[in-house]
Amino acid sequence: MSINSFGHIFRVTTWGESHGPALGATVDGVPPGVPVDAAAIQHWLDRRKPGQNKYTTQRREPDEVKILSGVFDGQTTGTSLQLMIENTDQRSKDYSEIMEKFRPGHADITYWQKYGIRDYRGGGRSSARETAARVAAGGVARAALTALAPQIEIQGYMVQMGPHQIDRSRFDAEEVERNPFWVPDATAADDWATYLDGLRKSGESVGAVIEVVARNVPAGLGAPIYGKLDTDLAAAMMSINAVKGVEIGDGMASAALTGTANADEITMGPDGPDYSSNHAGGILGGISTGQEVVVRFAVKPTSSILTPRRTITKSGDAAEIITKGRHDPCVGIRAVPVGEAMMACVLLDHILLHRGQVGGAVGETRGQIG
């Protein structure tokens, strides 16, 4: 399989399968002298790892990362980092009954149609297990961002589970870390717990919408046409397993607005331009404005469910399938730290691209525009 890499200067290649001996990432383009160690990366992996509560898969993986290259005396050397995470709790026998069948809603059938072979043990490369490697790479990106742009803050959270949305009037950023759903609304967290419990016990699953916000992003990141910041953000989020939709700022809702309502009016503030609103999600013409960068993505329901579904076998015969094993009733829960990681990777990549093209300066507007 080709095309396992993303990024331009900060480039990440992930490798490994869900039920293989290990998985990981090769991370290239990290500037030398960035303080980073396994513990710093582990912090982010611990937020994503499975089995932390009853609302996620009960597969027990420590997700312990090992740095095999690219770091010496606690600092990056400027060469590629090799990150490895061993799989320790595979139960491949759970998937033996689907060896000859395709799971509806899953990538089984398309992998077979493309390659003529598929790893049925948990989905192989199409498994959400692959995202552990992305989060590890995101930990490296965050370390580099701390060194190069320490003002940037990245936070992801769930804004919708199935048909249930948060109440923005109750938005509390500190609440995100207090509940198992990464939701900034304590009332919603309580309600969603009851809702998901019912789905989990019935063997069902449900989708979700995740919002990722980057604060204090400098103006000037990105380039017109093919180097747009939002192009790379959209591609990064869409590449996450089970994601079926991505939007920047108001996204699809922008189609319902008039030009007057959609325009983010600009005034001159003491520290530069002030915007009356942020319908654009912090990006205009593919270039960051200095406002919060806002991205949302929709995650479909987990395809592996206990409800019988019609399917076919590899030989084309009609069949019925029930997927046993340990699966997330809402895979969107663990997608939150993955979305944060992808935001970190893209922002770092664009900071490095910007430095390569125009140097260390970032366009600022004070008393005049010129």
N, C-alpha and C positions, 0 to 999 in steps of 0.2 A: 504494500500500500504506500503510495507517495503522498506528498503534501501533508506532512505531520508538523510543520513549522509555521509560526506566525511572527510578525514584527519585521522591522526594517533594520535599524541599528541594534536595538535591544531585541534579540531574536531568540525565541523559545521553540525547542523541538521536544515534544513529549513522546514517550515510548512505553511499551508494556501493555499487558492485557489484564482484565479483571481477575482471572483465575490463574495467571502465570506466576512465576516465582517472585517477581518484583515489577514495579513500574517506576517511572521517574521522568526527569527532564534534563536536557542539555541547554544551558543558558549562556548565550554569547552576547558580547557587546557591553558588558558591565564595565564601567570605568574602574581603573585601579584605585586602591586606597579606600574603598567603601567598607566600613566596619560591618561585618556580618558573620554569624556563626549559626550552628544548627539550632540552638535554642531560639534565636530570633525568628527563624523560619518555622520552627515547631509551634510557636504561639499561634500562627495563622492556621496551620494544619489542624490543631486541636479544636478549632472552631468548626471545622468541616467534617471531622471524622465521624464515622457511623456509630450507632449503638449508644448514644449519649442520653437518649430518653425514649419513651415508648412511641413517639411520633415519627421515628426514623427507623431504617432497617436495623435489625438486631445483629447484623454481622459485626463481630468484635475485632476491629483492626486498630492497633496502636498508632498507625500512620507515622512511625518514627522515621524521620528523614536523616540520611547520611550524606555528607558533602564529600565527594570523592576527588574533586579537583577544583582548582581556581581560587582557593583561599589559603593564605599563609599568615601565621601569626594574627589571626582574627581579621584580616583584611583581604579584599579581592585583589588578585594579581593582575587583572586585565585580560587574563585568558579565560577560556570557557569553564563554567561551573557544571559539574556533573552531579545531579541530585538523584538519590535512589530511595525508594520506599518499598520495603518488602511486604508481600502479601502473606499473612499468617493464619487467616481464618476462612480459607476457601472451602466451600462445600459443593464441589462440582457435581456430586451425585444428585443434587436437587434438580439438575437440569437434564438428566439422562432421558427423561420422558419426552423432551422436546427436541431431541437430536434430529428427528426426521420431520418435525413440524415447524411451521413459521408462526410466531406470535403476532397477532394483529396489532397494528400500531407501533410495532418495533422494527428495527433495521434488519432483522434476520433475513427477510426476503430480498431486500435490495442488495445486501452483501452477497447473497447467493447468486443473484442475477448478475452482479458485476464481476465477482471473482471466482465463482464456481466452487467456493469453499467458505465455510464460516466457522467461527469458534462459538459453539453453542453454550459454552460454560459461562453463563452470565452475560453473554453478549460480546465478550472480547473487547475490542477497541471501542465499540459503540456503547459500552457500559459507562454509567456515571462515575464509576471508579476511576476513570481516566482523569477526572477533574482534580484528584488529589495532586497530580503532577503540576497542574496549572496553579493551584494554590501555593505550592512550594515555590514555583517560579515567581509568583506574585509577592511572596515574602522577600525574595531577593530584590524585586522591583521597589518594594516599600523601603528597604534599607537604602537603596540608591537615591530614592526620592528624599529621604530624610537628610541625606548628605547634600543633594543638589537643590532641593526646593522644600525645605522643612516646613514651610507654611501650609502646604497642601494637606488637606484632610479628606479621607475617603470613608464614606459610610453607606452601607447597603441595608435594606430592610424590606419586608414584605408589605405590600399595600393591598393585596387582594388574595383571598383563598377561595377557589370556586366562585360562587356568586357573591360572596361576602367581601365588602370593601371597608377600609379603615375610615374613620371620621376625622378628616383633616383638622377640624376644630379642636380635637383632643390630641393632636400630634405632640409627642414627647420623645425627643431623640434619646434621652437617657433610658427610656423604657425598653429600647431595642435589645439591650443586653440582659434584661431581667426575665425574659420569657422564652420558651423554646421555639417560637415562630419568628423571632427577629422582627416583631411588629411594634411600631411606635405608638401604640394605642392599647392601654391596659384593659379597657373594656372589651375591645375586639379580641385580645388574646384569650380572655376567659370564654368568650362565646365560641371562638374557633376551636378551643380545646374540646368542648362538648361536641361540636360538629364533626371534628376529625376523629374523635373516639368512635362515633357511630360508623363512620366509613371504614375505619381500621378493623373493627370487629366483624364487619360484614365482608371483608376481603376486597373492598373497593378502593379507588384512588381518586385524586382530584388535582386540578392544576392550580397555578398561582401566578401572580404578577409581582415582580421584584423591581424596586427602584434603587438605583445607585447614584449617589451625589458626591461630587468632588468639589470641595470648597477651597477658596483662595488659589485657584488656578490662574496663573499669569495670563494676561492678554497676549495674543500673538502666536499661540501654538496652532499648528496645522497650516495647510497651504491650499490654494484654490484647486478646483477640479479633481485631480486624482490623488492628491495628498491631504484630503480633508480629514480633520480630526474626527468629525462625526461619521465619516465613512469607515474609518478604522475601528471606532467604538462599536458601530453597528455590526461590523463583521466579527469582531471579537465576541460580542454577546451572542450573536446568532450561532457561533461555532460551539457554544456550550450545549452539551447533550440535552435534548428534549425541549430546547427553546424554539418557538414557532413564530415569534413576533418581537420586534424591537422598535422603540421610538425614542426620539430626542426631544426634550422639552415637552410641548403640548402634543407633539406627534400627530396621530390621526385626528385628534380633536381640532387641530388647526383648520381642517377643511370646513368646519362649521362656523369659523370666525370671519368677520369682515376685516378688511385691511386696517381700519381704524382700531378695532379691538385687538388685532394681532400685533400691531407695531409696539415695540418696547421703546417708549419715548426716552430721549437722552437729555440730561442736563449736566452742567459742569459742577462737580463737587470739589471739596477741598483736596481730595487725593486723586482726582481724575474723573472720568465720566461716571455718572450715576444713571441707572436705568429704572424706569417706573415699574417695570415688570420683567418677567423672564420667560416669555412664551417660547423664545428661541432655544431655551435650554443651555444658554451660555456659549453658543456657537453661531456665528454668522459667516456665510460664505466659506464654511469649512475651517474657520479660524476662531479661536477662543476669544471671548469678549472681556474676560476678567470676572464675569459673574459665575455663579455656581453652574457646573456642568451636570446636567440631569439626564439620566438614561433610564428607561424602563424596558423590561423584557418579560414576555409571557412564556411560562413553562407549562407544557401539556401534562395531563395526568400520567402517572406511571403506567406503562403498558403491561407490566407483569401483574395480573390480578387473578383472583380465585373464581371470578365469574366465568362460567363456560362460554367460549367464543368459537364461532365457526372459522375454520381455516383450511389450508391444504397441506399436503406433505410435499417433500422434495420431488416425488414422482408425479405430483399433480392430483393425487386422490383427495377426496373430501374427508375432513376430519374435524374433531372437536378438541379444544385445548383448554386446560386449566394450568396456570403457571404457579408452581409451588416454589418454596424458598423464602428468602428474607428480603423484603422490598419496602421502599418508602411509600407510605400511603399518600404523601405529598412531597414529591422530590424537590419542589420549590423551596422547602425549608433549608436544605443544605446547599441550594443554589446561591444563597445570599453571599457567603464568603467567596464563592467562585466568581460571582459578578464583581465583587470588590477587587479580587486579584486581577481580573482582566482589565478593569479600569486602571489599576496601578501600572500594569504592563504597558498599556497604550499611552498613558500620560508620560511615563519615563521615555518611551520610544520617541515621542514627539518632542520632548525636551532635548533629547540628544540630537534629533534631526534639526531642530531649531539652532542649537549651538553649532552644528556642522555647517549650516547655511549662512547664518548672520552673526555668529559669535555669541558671546554671553549676553548681549543686550536684548531686552524684550521691549517692544514698543509701548511707550507710556504717553498718556495725554495729560498734560498739566495745564498751562495757560493757553496753549494753542495746539492746533492740529497741523502737522506738516511732515 
